[in-house]
């Protein structure tokens, strides 16, 4: 069986496990300290921020109590007072009010107005950048937060969100630099450490990522996302059984979803432990919905192809019990059952199943090829060739059918008839192993 570590790692990285710790946005906006910092006071820094006329100061004093009591009412009172010539401070305040009210597009508009009126208005740049992060507009947010920092608005939060922006853009090295600065300034903020760990994962520094997750798990041993991500790091490092231990922890927590459980099963299969793989796959059937059958069909196919027929029969039975399968999936399971029957010497049952499949779906290439192989093994070459040729007419199965047909011809000693089949298969997709095989067949045909 081919090694599937690289495939497993790719699957693990993109599985549901990453969704939760990508939610830095959600964490931030439910963080009271952050929201207070974001809104700031409604005062202004002398010399670094726009001037307010005496008349505007009076208007602001009249708004203070209203701002505290009702942002909506404060918006209605303030917005008519804003003109092209009014202080950028008022646009900034209105942006804050709209943010408090949950209207991010209006908040962005007025922060933007504030920095147009006062190009060095660093707090307005910072808040504008944070709103852009909240909206998922990371390309803009990177530029805006960088501008705020250039003007002197430097703190851990700015570095952290800058790192997050770079991470979403897959610019891992600047993201790492920003996260490291954020951790220096705000070592208590876990999000920055998780972001750094993800940078390490994406740049294949798995040992460093594993060590960082060790420290995170000391503080939060029940965080399933950390266990999953560290498992991904172990997979990347080539330590699949260590990864399996992490996934087993997630499973015991009751936090394992379908992708986690099938990944766990795949790891066990890759380590020649079909019984453990079956246990994980069976657990996956309990959490799968009807439209998620493909992952389970793949598990059944993997068990069948690797010759673990008892385990395959068990998972096939459980899939049928747990899920309402569409016609195509049911036929896939019937094909696997036919292959198992043939492998176990139960030819009568195999042929009955294969004929059922072909009757229900005349374009089922898998069943046609399997049926053809059966007839070839029974020395019924006319029937075998007919089925092979049927499968060869199905585009998705043409190459596979050509190769199987050629191999059957070779087993029957028909080397010259096998050669054009192999050459056609090589035209569809070149392959060095198949080319070597064709050369051996050609030599046998000449002799």
SEPALUM-562301 format. One record per residue (C-alpha): residue number from 1; x, y, z. Coordinates in steps of 0.25 Angstrom, whole numbers, plus 5000, padded with zeros to 4 digits. Layout:
# residues N
{num->NUM; c1->X; c2->Y; c3->Z}
...
# end
This chain:
# residues 447
{num->1; c1->5000; c2->5000; c3->5000}
{num->2; c1->5005; c2->5014; c3->4996}
{num->3; c1->5010; c2->5023; c3->5007}
{num->4; c1->4999; c2->5034; c3->5009}
{num->5; c1->5006; c2->5042; c3->5020}
{num->6; c1->5006; c2->5055; c3->5011}
{num->7; c1->4992; c2->5053; c3->5007}
{num->8; c1->4988; c2->5051; c3->5022}
{num->9; c1->4995; c2->5064; c3->5025}
{num->10; c1->4988; c2->5072; c3->5015}
{num->11; c1->4975; c2->5066; c3->5019}
{num->12; c1->4978; c2->5069; c3->5034}
{num->13; c1->4982; c2->5084; c3->5031}
{num->14; c1->4969; c2->5087; c3->5023}
{num->15; c1->4960; c2->5079; c3->5032}
{num->16; c1->4950; c2->5085; c3->5042}
{num->17; c1->4960; c2->5086; c3->5053}
{num->18; c1->4966; c2->5098; c3->5047}
{num->19; c1->4953; c2->5106; c3->5046}
{num->20; c1->4952; c2->5108; c3->5061}
{num->21; c1->4966; c2->5114; c3->5063}
{num->22; c1->4964; c2->5123; c3->5051}
{num->23; c1->4953; c2->5130; c3->5058}
{num->24; c1->4962; c2->5141; c3->5064}
{num->25; c1->4952; c2->5151; c3->5059}
{num->26; c1->4941; c2->5145; c3->5068}
{num->27; c1->4950; c2->5145; c3->5080}
{num->28; c1->4954; c2->5159; c3->5079}
{num->29; c1->4941; c2->5165; c3->5077}
{num->30; c1->4935; c2->5158; c3->5090}
{num->31; c1->4947; c2->5163; c3->5098}
{num->32; c1->4943; c2->5175; c3->5107}
{num->33; c1->4957; c2->5180; c3->5108}
{num->34; c1->4959; c2->5180; c3->5094}
{num->35; c1->4946; c2->5187; c3->5091}
{num->36; c1->4949; c2->5198; c3->5101}
{num->37; c1->4963; c2->5200; c3->5095}
{num->38; c1->4957; c2->5200; c3->5081}
{num->39; c1->4947; c2->5211; c3->5085}
{num->40; c1->4957; c2->5218; c3->5093}
{num->41; c1->4953; c2->5231; c3->5100}
{num->42; c1->4946; c2->5242; c3->5093}
{num->43; c1->4958; c2->5251; c3->5096}
{num->44; c1->4969; c2->5254; c3->5086}
{num->45; c1->4984; c2->5255; c3->5087}
{num->46; c1->4990; c2->5269; c3->5086}
{num->47; c1->4999; c2->5270; c3->5074}
{num->48; c1->4996; c2->5256; c3->5068}
{num->49; c1->4982; c2->5258; c3->5065}
{num->50; c1->4972; c2->5268; c3->5059}
{num->51; c1->4969; c2->5281; c3->5066}
{num->52; c1->4955; c2->5284; c3->5071}
{num->53; c1->4949; c2->5298; c3->5071}
{num->54; c1->4943; c2->5304; c3->5083}
{num->55; c1->4930; c2->5302; c3->5077}
{num->56; c1->4932; c2->5288; c3->5074}
{num->57; c1->4937; c2->5285; c3->5088}
{num->58; c1->4924; c2->5291; c3->5093}
{num->59; c1->4916; c2->5282; c3->5084}
{num->60; c1->4925; c2->5270; c3->5088}
{num->61; c1->4922; c2->5273; c3->5103}
{num->62; c1->4907; c2->5273; c3->5100}
{num->63; c1->4908; c2->5259; c3->5094}
{num->64; c1->4916; c2->5252; c3->5105}
{num->65; c1->4905; c2->5248; c3->5113}
{num->66; c1->4897; c2->5244; c3->5101}
{num->67; c1->4908; c2->5236; c3->5095}
{num->68; c1->4909; c2->5228; c3->5108}
{num->69; c1->4894; c2->5226; c3->5109}
{num->70; c1->4890; c2->5223; c3->5094}
{num->71; c1->4900; c2->5222; c3->5083}
{num->72; c1->4888; c2->5222; c3->5073}
{num->73; c1->4883; c2->5235; c3->5078}
{num->74; c1->4897; c2->5241; c3->5078}
{num->75; c1->4898; c2->5237; c3->5064}
{num->76; c1->4886; c2->5244; c3->5060}
{num->77; c1->4890; c2->5256; c3->5068}
{num->78; c1->4905; c2->5257; c3->5062}
{num->79; c1->4903; c2->5253; c3->5048}
{num->80; c1->4896; c2->5266; c3->5043}
{num->81; c1->4908; c2->5274; c3->5049}
{num->82; c1->4918; c2->5267; c3->5041}
{num->83; c1->4923; c2->5275; c3->5028}
{num->84; c1->4935; c2->5276; c3->5019}
{num->85; c1->4940; c2->5287; c3->5028}
{num->86; c1->4937; c2->5281; c3->5042}
{num->87; c1->4948; c2->5274; c3->5050}
{num->88; c1->4953; c2->5260; c3->5047}
{num->89; c1->4951; c2->5257; c3->5061}
{num->90; c1->4936; c2->5257; c3->5059}
{num->91; c1->4937; c2->5247; c3->5048}
{num->92; c1->4945; c2->5239; c3->5057}
{num->93; c1->4935; c2->5239; c3->5068}
{num->94; c1->4924; c2->5236; c3->5058}
{num->95; c1->4932; c2->5224; c3->5053}
{num->96; c1->4933; c2->5219; c3->5068}
{num->97; c1->4918; c2->5221; c3->5070}
{num->98; c1->4915; c2->5213; c3->5057}
{num->99; c1->4924; c2->5202; c3->5062}
{num->100; c1->4917; c2->5202; c3->5075}
{num->101; c1->4904; c2->5201; c3->5067}
{num->102; c1->4909; c2->5189; c3->5059}
{num->103; c1->4909; c2->5197; c3->5046}
{num->104; c1->4923; c2->5194; c3->5041}
{num->105; c1->4922; c2->5199; c3->5027}
{num->106; c1->4918; c2->5213; c3->5033}
{num->107; c1->4929; c2->5212; c3->5043}
{num->108; c1->4939; c2->5209; c3->5032}
{num->109; c1->4933; c2->5221; c3->5024}
{num->110; c1->4935; c2->5231; c3->5035}
{num->111; c1->4949; c2->5226; c3->5039}
{num->112; c1->4953; c2->5228; c3->5025}
{num->113; c1->4947; c2->5242; c3->5025}
{num->114; c1->4955; c2->5245; c3->5037}
{num->115; c1->4969; c2->5241; c3->5031}
{num->116; c1->4966; c2->5248; c3->5018}
{num->117; c1->4963; c2->5261; c3->5026}
{num->118; c1->4975; c2->5259; c3->5036}
{num->119; c1->4985; c2->5249; c3->5029}
{num->120; c1->4993; c2->5247; c3->5041}
{num->121; c1->4981; c2->5243; c3->5050}
{num->122; c1->4988; c2->5230; c3->5055}
{num->123; c1->4976; c2->5226; c3->5064}
{num->124; c1->4967; c2->5227; c3->5052}
{num->125; c1->4976; c2->5218; c3->5044}
{num->126; c1->4977; c2->5208; c3->5055}
{num->127; c1->4962; c2->5207; c3->5057}
{num->128; c1->4960; c2->5207; c3->5042}
{num->129; c1->4969; c2->5195; c3->5040}
{num->130; c1->4962; c2->5188; c3->5052}
{num->131; c1->4949; c2->5189; c3->5045}
{num->132; c1->4955; c2->5184; c3->5032}
{num->133; c1->4960; c2->5172; c3->5039}
{num->134; c1->4946; c2->5170; c3->5045}
{num->135; c1->4940; c2->5171; c3->5031}
{num->136; c1->4950; c2->5161; c3->5026}
{num->137; c1->4957; c2->5171; c3->5016}
{num->138; c1->4971; c2->5167; c3->5020}
{num->139; c1->4978; c2->5173; c3->5008}
{num->140; c1->4973; c2->5187; c3->5012}
{num->141; c1->4975; c2->5184; c3->5027}
{num->142; c1->4990; c2->5181; c3->5026}
{num->143; c1->4992; c2->5195; c3->5019}
{num->144; c1->4984; c2->5202; c3->5029}
{num->145; c1->4989; c2->5196; c3->5041}
{num->146; c1->5004; c2->5198; c3->5036}
{num->147; c1->5001; c2->5213; c3->5034}
{num->148; c1->4996; c2->5214; c3->5048}
{num->149; c1->5008; c2->5208; c3->5053}
{num->150; c1->5017; c2->5216; c3->5044}
{num->151; c1->5010; c2->5228; c3->5051}
{num->152; c1->5014; c2->5223; c3->5065}
{num->153; c1->5001; c2->5215; c3->5068}
{num->154; c1->5010; c2->5203; c3->5072}
{num->155; c1->5004; c2->5192; c3->5082}
{num->156; c1->5003; c2->5177; c3->5083}
{num->157; c1->4989; c2->5177; c3->5078}
{num->158; c1->4993; c2->5184; c3->5065}
{num->159; c1->5005; c2->5175; c3->5063}
{num->160; c1->4996; c2->5163; c3->5065}
{num->161; c1->4985; c2->5167; c3->5056}
{num->162; c1->4996; c2->5171; c3->5045}
{num->163; c1->5001; c2->5156; c3->5047}
{num->164; c1->4987; c2->5151; c3->5045}
{num->165; c1->4985; c2->5159; c3->5033}
{num->166; c1->4998; c2->5154; c3->5027}
{num->167; c1->4994; c2->5140; c3->5031}
{num->168; c1->4981; c2->5140; c3->5023}
{num->169; c1->4989; c2->5145; c3->5011}
{num->170; c1->4998; c2->5133; c3->5013}
{num->171; c1->5010; c2->5143; c3->5015}
{num->172; c1->5016; c2->5134; c3->5026}
{num->173; c1->5029; c2->5141; c3->5029}
{num->174; c1->5024; c2->5155; c3->5031}
{num->175; c1->5012; c2->5149; c3->5039}
{num->176; c1->5023; c2->5141; c3->5048}
{num->177; c1->5030; c2->5154; c3->5050}
{num->178; c1->5018; c2->5162; c3->5054}
{num->179; c1->5013; c2->5151; c3->5063}
{num->180; c1->5026; c2->5150; c3->5070}
{num->181; c1->5026; c2->5165; c3->5073}
{num->182; c1->5011; c2->5163; c3->5078}
{num->183; c1->5015; c2->5152; c3->5088}
{num->184; c1->5027; c2->5161; c3->5093}
{num->185; c1->5017; c2->5172; c3->5096}
{num->186; c1->5005; c2->5164; c3->5100}
{num->187; c1->5010; c2->5150; c3->5105}
{num->188; c1->4997; c2->5147; c3->5112}
{num->189; c1->4989; c2->5147; c3->5098}
{num->190; c1->4988; c2->5133; c3->5094}
{num->191; c1->4983; c2->5137; c3->5080}
{num->192; c1->4997; c2->5142; c3->5076}
{num->193; c1->5003; c2->5129; c3->5080}
{num->194; c1->4993; c2->5121; c3->5072}
{num->195; c1->4996; c2->5130; c3->5060}
{num->196; c1->5011; c2->5128; c3->5061}
{num->197; c1->5009; c2->5113; c3->5063}
{num->198; c1->5001; c2->5113; c3->5050}
{num->199; c1->5012; c2->5120; c3->5043}
{num->200; c1->5022; c2->5110; c3->5047}
{num->201; c1->5013; c2->5099; c3->5042}
{num->202; c1->5011; c2->5106; c3->5029}
{num->203; c1->5026; c2->5107; c3->5027}
{num->204; c1->5029; c2->5093; c3->5031}
{num->205; c1->5036; c2->5096; c3->5044}
{num->206; c1->5029; c2->5085; c3->5051}
{num->207; c1->5038; c2->5082; c3->5063}
{num->208; c1->5036; c2->5097; c3->5067}
{num->209; c1->5021; c2->5096; c3->5065}
{num->210; c1->5020; c2->5084; c3->5074}
{num->211; c1->5028; c2->5091; c3->5085}
{num->212; c1->5019; c2->5103; c3->5084}
{num->213; c1->5007; c2->5095; c3->5085}
{num->214; c1->5013; c2->5087; c3->5097}
{num->215; c1->5013; c2->5101; c3->5104}
{num->216; c1->4999; c2->5104; c3->5100}
{num->217; c1->4994; c2->5091; c3->5105}
{num->218; c1->5000; c2->5093; c3->5118}
{num->219; c1->4990; c2->5105; c3->5120}
{num->220; c1->4978; c2->5099; c3->5113}
{num->221; c1->4979; c2->5084; c3->5113}
{num->222; c1->4965; c2->5082; c3->5109}
{num->223; c1->4966; c2->5090; c3->5096}
{num->224; c1->4963; c2->5080; c3->5085}
{num->225; c1->4968; c2->5090; c3->5074}
{num->226; c1->4982; c2->5090; c3->5080}
{num->227; c1->4983; c2->5075; c3->5080}
{num->228; c1->4978; c2->5075; c3->5066}
{num->229; c1->4988; c2->5085; c3->5061}
{num->230; c1->5000; c2->5078; c3->5069}
{num->231; c1->4995; c2->5065; c3->5062}
{num->232; c1->4997; c2->5072; c3->5049}
{num->233; c1->5011; c2->5076; c3->5053}
{num->234; c1->5014; c2->5062; c3->5056}
{num->235; c1->5009; c2->5057; c3->5043}
{num->236; c1->5017; c2->5067; c3->5036}
{num->237; c1->5030; c2->5062; c3->5044}
{num->238; c1->5027; c2->5048; c3->5039}
{num->239; c1->5023; c2->5043; c3->5053}
{num->240; c1->5009; c2->5038; c3->5050}
{num->241; c1->5007; c2->5030; c3->5062}
{num->242; c1->5010; c2->5042; c3->5071}
{num->243; c1->4999; c2->5049; c3->5063}
{num->244; c1->4990; c2->5037; c3->5065}
{num->245; c1->4991; c2->5039; c3->5080}
{num->246; c1->4987; c2->5054; c3->5079}
{num->247; c1->4975; c2->5050; c3->5070}
{num->248; c1->4971; c2->5039; c3->5081}
{num->249; c1->4971; c2->5050; c3->5091}
{num->250; c1->4962; c2->5059; c3->5083}
{num->251; c1->4953; c2->5046; c3->5081}
{num->252; c1->4952; c2->5044; c3->5096}
{num->253; c1->4948; c2->5058; c3->5098}
{num->254; c1->4936; c2->5056; c3->5089}
{num->255; c1->4941; c2->5067; c3->5079}
{num->256; c1->4945; c2->5058; c3->5067}
{num->257; c1->4938; c2->5061; c3->5055}
{num->258; c1->4937; c2->5052; c3->5042}
{num->259; c1->4950; c2->5057; c3->5036}
{num->260; c1->4957; c2->5055; c3->5049}
{num->261; c1->4952; c2->5041; c3->5051}
{num->262; c1->4955; c2->5037; c3->5036}
{num->263; c1->4969; c2->5043; c3->5037}
{num->264; c1->4971; c2->5035; c3->5050}
{num->265; c1->4967; c2->5022; c3->5042}
{num->266; c1->4976; c2->5026; c3->5030}
{num->267; c1->4988; c2->5027; c3->5040}
{num->268; c1->4985; c2->5013; c3->5046}
{num->269; c1->4984; c2->5008; c3->5032}
{num->270; c1->4997; c2->5014; c3->5028}
{num->271; c1->5003; c2->5007; c3->5040}
{num->272; c1->4997; c2->4993; c3->5036}
{num->273; c1->4987; c2->4993; c3->5048}
{num->274; c1->4974; c2->4990; c3->5041}
{num->275; c1->4966; c2->4987; c3->5054}
{num->276; c1->4970; c2->5000; c3->5060}
{num->277; c1->4966; c2->5007; c3->5047}
{num->278; c1->4953; c2->5000; c3->5046}
{num->279; c1->4950; c2->5005; c3->5060}
{num->280; c1->4952; c2->5019; c3->5056}
{num->281; c1->4944; c2->5017; c3->5043}
{num->282; c1->4933; c2->5011; c3->5051}
{num->283; c1->4933; c2->5024; c3->5060}
{num->284; c1->4932; c2->5032; c3->5048}
{num->285; c1->4920; c2->5026; c3->5043}
{num->286; c1->4913; c2->5031; c3->5056}
{num->287; c1->4916; c2->5045; c3->5053}
{num->288; c1->4914; c2->5045; c3->5038}
{num->289; c1->4902; c2->5051; c3->5031}
{num->290; c1->4896; c2->5045; c3->5018}
{num->291; c1->4903; c2->5055; c3->5009}
{num->292; c1->4916; c2->5051; c3->5015}
{num->293; c1->4917; c2->5037; c3->5011}
{num->294; c1->4929; c2->5039; c3->5001}
{num->295; c1->4939; c2->5038; c3->5012}
{num->296; c1->4933; c2->5025; c3->5018}
{num->297; c1->4933; c2->5019; c3->5004}
{num->298; c1->4947; c2->5022; c3->5003}
{num->299; c1->4950; c2->5016; c3->5016}
{num->300; c1->4943; c2->5003; c3->5011}
{num->301; c1->4950; c2->5003; c3->4998}
{num->302; c1->4964; c2->5005; c3->5005}
{num->303; c1->4961; c2->4993; c3->5014}
{num->304; c1->4957; c2->4985; c3->5002}
{num->305; c1->4969; c2->4988; c3->4994}
{num->306; c1->4978; c2->4985; c3->5005}
{num->307; c1->4972; c2->4971; c3->5006}
{num->308; c1->4966; c2->4974; c3->5020}
{num->309; c1->4952; c2->4967; c3->5016}
{num->310; c1->4946; c2->4965; c3->5029}
{num->311; c1->4948; c2->4979; c3->5034}
{num->312; c1->4943; c2->4984; c3->5020}
{num->313; c1->4930; c2->4975; c3->5021}
{num->314; c1->4928; c2->4981; c3->5035}
{num->315; c1->4929; c2->4996; c3->5031}
{num->316; c1->4920; c2->4993; c3->5019}
{num->317; c1->4910; c2->4987; c3->5027}
{num->318; c1->4911; c2->4999; c3->5037}
{num->319; c1->4910; c2->5009; c3->5026}
{num->320; c1->4897; c2->5003; c3->5021}
{num->321; c1->4891; c2->5003; c3->5035}
{num->322; c1->4895; c2->5017; c3->5038}
{num->323; c1->4893; c2->5025; c3->5025}
{num->324; c1->4882; c2->5027; c3->5014}
{num->325; c1->4891; c2->5025; c3->5002}
{num->326; c1->4888; c2->5030; c3->4988}
{num->327; c1->4888; c2->5020; c3->4977}
{num->328; c1->4903; c2->5022; c3->4972}
{num->329; c1->4908; c2->5020; c3->4986}
{num->330; c1->4900; c2->5007; c3->4988}
{num->331; c1->4906; c2->5002; c3->4975}
{num->332; c1->4920; c2->5006; c3->4980}
{num->333; c1->4918; c2->4997; c3->4992}
{num->334; c1->4912; c2->4986; c3->4984}
{num->335; c1->4924; c2->4986; c3->4975}
{num->336; c1->4933; c2->4985; c3->4987}
{num->337; c1->4925; c2->4974; c3->4992}
{num->338; c1->4927; c2->4967; c3->4979}
{num->339; c1->4942; c2->4969; c3->4980}
{num->340; c1->4942; c2->4963; c3->4994}
{num->341; c1->4934; c2->4951; c3->4989}
{num->342; c1->4943; c2->4948; c3->4978}
{num->343; c1->4955; c2->4949; c3->4987}
{num->344; c1->4949; c2->4940; c3->4996}
{num->345; c1->4946; c2->4930; c3->4985}
{num->346; c1->4931; c2->4932; c3->4985}
{num->347; c1->4930; c2->4933; c3->4970}
{num->348; c1->4915; c2->4931; c3->4969}
{num->349; c1->4912; c2->4942; c3->4979}
{num->350; c1->4922; c2->4951; c3->4972}
{num->351; c1->4916; c2->4949; c3->4958}
{num->352; c1->4902; c2->4951; c3->4963}
{num->353; c1->4906; c2->4964; c3->4970}
{num->354; c1->4913; c2->4969; c3->4958}
{num->355; c1->4902; c2->4966; c3->4948}
{num->356; c1->4892; c2->4973; c3->4958}
{num->357; c1->4901; c2->4985; c3->4957}
{num->358; c1->4902; c2->4985; c3->4942}
{num->359; c1->4887; c2->4983; c3->4941}
{num->360; c1->4885; c2->4996; c3->4949}
{num->361; c1->4896; c2->5004; c3->4943}
{num->362; c1->4901; c2->5000; c3->4930}
{num->363; c1->4912; c2->5011; c3->4931}
{num->364; c1->4918; c2->5005; c3->4944}
{num->365; c1->4932; c2->5004; c3->4939}
{num->366; c1->4937; c2->4997; c3->4952}
{num->367; c1->4927; c2->4986; c3->4951}
{num->368; c1->4929; c2->4984; c3->4937}
{num->369; c1->4944; c2->4982; c3->4939}
{num->370; c1->4942; c2->4973; c3->4951}
{num->371; c1->4933; c2->4965; c3->4943}
{num->372; c1->4942; c2->4964; c3->4931}
{num->373; c1->4954; c2->4960; c3->4940}
{num->374; c1->4945; c2->4949; c3->4946}
{num->375; c1->4942; c2->4943; c3->4932}
{num->376; c1->4956; c2->4944; c3->4928}
{num->377; c1->4960; c2->4936; c3->4940}
{num->378; c1->4950; c2->4926; c3->4936}
{num->379; c1->4956; c2->4925; c3->4922}
{num->380; c1->4943; c2->4931; c3->4916}
{num->381; c1->4951; c2->4941; c3->4908}
{num->382; c1->4940; c2->4945; c3->4898}
{num->383; c1->4931; c2->4949; c3->4910}
{num->384; c1->4943; c2->4956; c3->4917}
{num->385; c1->4947; c2->4964; c3->4904}
{num->386; c1->4932; c2->4968; c3->4902}
{num->387; c1->4932; c2->4974; c3->4916}
{num->388; c1->4946; c2->4980; c3->4915}
{num->389; c1->4942; c2->4987; c3->4902}
{num->390; c1->4929; c2->4992; c3->4909}
{num->391; c1->4937; c2->4999; c3->4920}
{num->392; c1->4947; c2->5004; c3->4910}
{num->393; c1->4936; c2->5013; c3->4904}
{num->394; c1->4934; c2->5020; c3->4917}
{num->395; c1->4943; c2->5032; c3->4917}
{num->396; c1->4946; c2->5032; c3->4933}
{num->397; c1->4950; c2->5017; c3->4932}
{num->398; c1->4956; c2->5016; c3->4919}
{num->399; c1->4971; c2->5015; c3->4923}
{num->400; c1->4968; c2->5006; c3->4935}
{num->401; c1->4960; c2->4996; c3->4926}
{num->402; c1->4971; c2->4996; c3->4915}
{num->403; c1->4981; c2->4992; c3->4925}
{num->404; c1->4973; c2->4981; c3->4931}
{num->405; c1->4969; c2->4976; c3->4917}
{num->406; c1->4984; c2->4976; c3->4913}
{num->407; c1->4987; c2->4969; c3->4926}
{num->408; c1->4977; c2->4958; c3->4923}
{num->409; c1->4982; c2->4956; c3->4909}
{num->410; c1->4996; c2->4955; c3->4914}
{num->411; c1->4991; c2->4944; c3->4924}
{num->412; c1->4985; c2->4937; c3->4913}
{num->413; c1->4998; c2->4938; c3->4904}
{num->414; c1->4992; c2->4948; c3->4894}
{num->415; c1->5004; c2->4957; c3->4895}
{num->416; c1->5002; c2->4964; c3->4881}
{num->417; c1->4987; c2->4967; c3->4884}
{num->418; c1->4991; c2->4973; c3->4898}
{num->419; c1->5001; c2->4983; c3->4892}
{num->420; c1->4992; c2->4993; c3->4885}
{num->421; c1->4984; c2->4993; c3->4898}
{num->422; c1->4996; c2->4997; c3->4906}
{num->423; c1->5000; c2->5007; c3->4896}
{num->424; c1->4986; c2->5014; c3->4896}
{num->425; c1->4987; c2->5014; c3->4911}
{num->426; c1->5001; c2->5021; c3->4911}
{num->427; c1->4995; c2->5031; c3->4901}
{num->428; c1->4984; c2->5035; c3->4911}
{num->429; c1->4994; c2->5036; c3->4922}
{num->430; c1->5009; c2->5033; c3->4922}
{num->431; c1->5015; c2->5024; c3->4933}
{num->432; c1->5029; c2->5019; c3->4934}
{num->433; c1->5025; c2->5006; c3->4941}
{num->434; c1->5014; c2->5003; c3->4930}
{num->435; c1->5024; c2->5007; c3->4919}
{num->436; c1->5034; c2->4996; c3->4925}
{num->437; c1->5022; c2->4986; c3->4925}
{num->438; c1->5019; c2->4989; c3->4911}
{num->439; c1->5033; c2->4987; c3->4907}
{num->440; c1->5034; c2->4974; c3->4913}
{num->441; c1->5021; c2->4970; c3->4906}
{num->442; c1->5026; c2->4974; c3->4893}
{num->443; c1->5039; c2->4966; c3->4895}
{num->444; c1->5030; c2->4954; c3->4898}
{num->445; c1->5022; c2->4956; c3->4886}
{num->446; c1->5035; c2->4956; c3->4877}
{num->447; c1->5040; c2->4944; c3->4883}
# end
